[in-house]
Amino acid sequence: MRLLVVGSIALDSVKTPFGEAKEVLGGSATYFSTAASYFTDVSVVAVVGSDFPEEHYALLKEKNIDLRGLERVKGETFRWVGEYGFDLNEAHTIATELNVFQSFEPKVPEEYKDIDYVFLANIDPEIQLSVLEQVNRPKLVACDTMNYWIEGKFEALKKLLKRVDILIINESEAREFTKEPNLVKAADIILSYGLKYLIIKRGEYGALMFGDSSIFHAPAYPLEFVYDPTGAGDSFAGGFMGYISNTDNMSEDAIRQAIVFGSVMASYNVEAFSLDRLKNLEYSAIKERFKEFKRLTHFEDL
Amino acid sequence: MRLLVVGSIALDSVKTPFGEAKEVLGGSATYFSTAASYFTDVSVVAVVGSDFPEEHYALLKEKNIDLRGLERVKGETFRWVGEYGFDLNEAHTIATELNVFQSFEPKVPEEYKDIDYVFLANIDPEIQLSVLEQVNRPKLVACDTMNYWIEGKFEALKKLLKRVDILIINESEAREFTKEPNLVKAADIILSYGLKYLIIKRGEYGALMFGDSSIFHAPAYPLEFVYDPTGAGDSFAGGFMGYISNTDNMSEDAIRQAIVFGSVMASYNVEAFSLDRLKNLEYSAIKERFKEFKRLTHFEDL
């Protein structure tokens, strides 16, 4: 099946204890679509400025990502400058220059309107809602959000969640959303907005999925070298949604496998700056790491 | 088989956001032996003061814990006063009164010397070494330690690790031990001291086991109500060593199951203050929660 993502395309400057990268390809839609491209046909709705380098277009094209919904407008591309300490779990934002992303009004092309799987990356929930107004009854909608919208656009966010099947957020966002430190209780509250599943990302500690009557836990892959966590959450979402779209199966078994595929893609993503690792994967390596997750978590039943 | 633990017995005063408990039964040997008592025959070497309440003796006796190695000396029992915030992962120590524990010199009774499984709870590594001098070639020795000894008694600790099979420590201790933020690299360094396995406890994020050529990850059980994390690490170690001692099996399959049993005991422990939950378990409830860990982590292979 096909998969639609609406999000950002950015030029990132990132510094970690292990190196730095300047004006490299980034953005939620970029990480998401590249990760998902190994599983399914991905179509992007996003915006870039007139300064967006041709080589980045070429990379996304090479991944067979459908860019008919990518607007190029006059002005500068969205830029993000960030830094990580040895605790790679948290990014410290040094500068955010929204530029052309500031006035982004996603327009879903006619050719995208019947796409069955939709991911709304982290943007203003009102804009996320406007995307849902433009598409024809997708089978499954997932979205991300962040503290900024939880604090500033809570009503729009709640309205959005009524129309979404799966919310994928960070642990701190789940706590912020509910003012509840206990994650199990927080998950109950968030699920009550009408979601089928809530997926809570915990960085190097993995991910938890909460459904109606079950919980699933996937660890993060223990890596010896983590260079840059930027985009890990979007790569996770891309692997997750990519697999679901590929199998066209929304059973809990498939959702659990999809979470592991998401974790696989996130683990590859953090092994290099920007998309340097993510863009050059073989599907056999993805399957091999999936199997390593199996070995990592396996124990004999009683 | 039989299991020996050398550690502390204390009277704890604990405050969490969910309540408080004053002068209740605590200490590493207490949590460890109670957790292990559901799996195997446990013998304790520890010390208490003349003020140690009779009811606490009675409780340990009721759990069939062998107390022939428990010294009662003139003076006051070890006391610990601590507090937790909403982030229940870290205890804030308010007071530590070592009292009779200050001059504790463990004496292993003749009847304990052939015990095959030995756990050295967190004490001065020189004292841990003195215990190993007193026992006859156990099959397996595991130990705990803490930042205080890593900083103050590093040489003794390294000497100890050469004689130990399994080290069970917290994530921050593994980083402190090696000055290495990456856990996989830190584990490699620690294993090189001659250990068979290193188990890193990560509080609400579970535990990681590092062996020669494999890694195993067990999550913590997602609980809706966590009242008091005190003793979780020792309950984990008790469930872990109790199961190993019970099966008399040191295969990696058994070690992995033992880590899950450790996680089960830790999860019950934190559901109440002191030993209030841990002391009243049915074995069927322990097995049931083991099976819940299986459901929590299960996904279909490719």
Interface residues (C-beta under 8 A of the other chain):
Chain A: P17 F86 D87 P181 N182 L183 V184 K185 R202 E204 Y205 G206 L208 S214 I215 F216 H217 A218 P219 P222 L223 E224 F225 V226 D253 R256 Q257 I259 V260 K287 F290 K291 K294 R295 L296 T297 H298 F299 E300 D301 L302
Chain B: P17 F86 D87 P181 N182 L183 V184 K185 D188 R202 Y205 G206 L208 S214 I215 F216 H217 A218 P219 P222 L223 E224 F225 V226 D253 R256 Q257 I259 V260 K287 F290 K291 K294 R295 L296 T297 H298 F299 E300 D301 L302
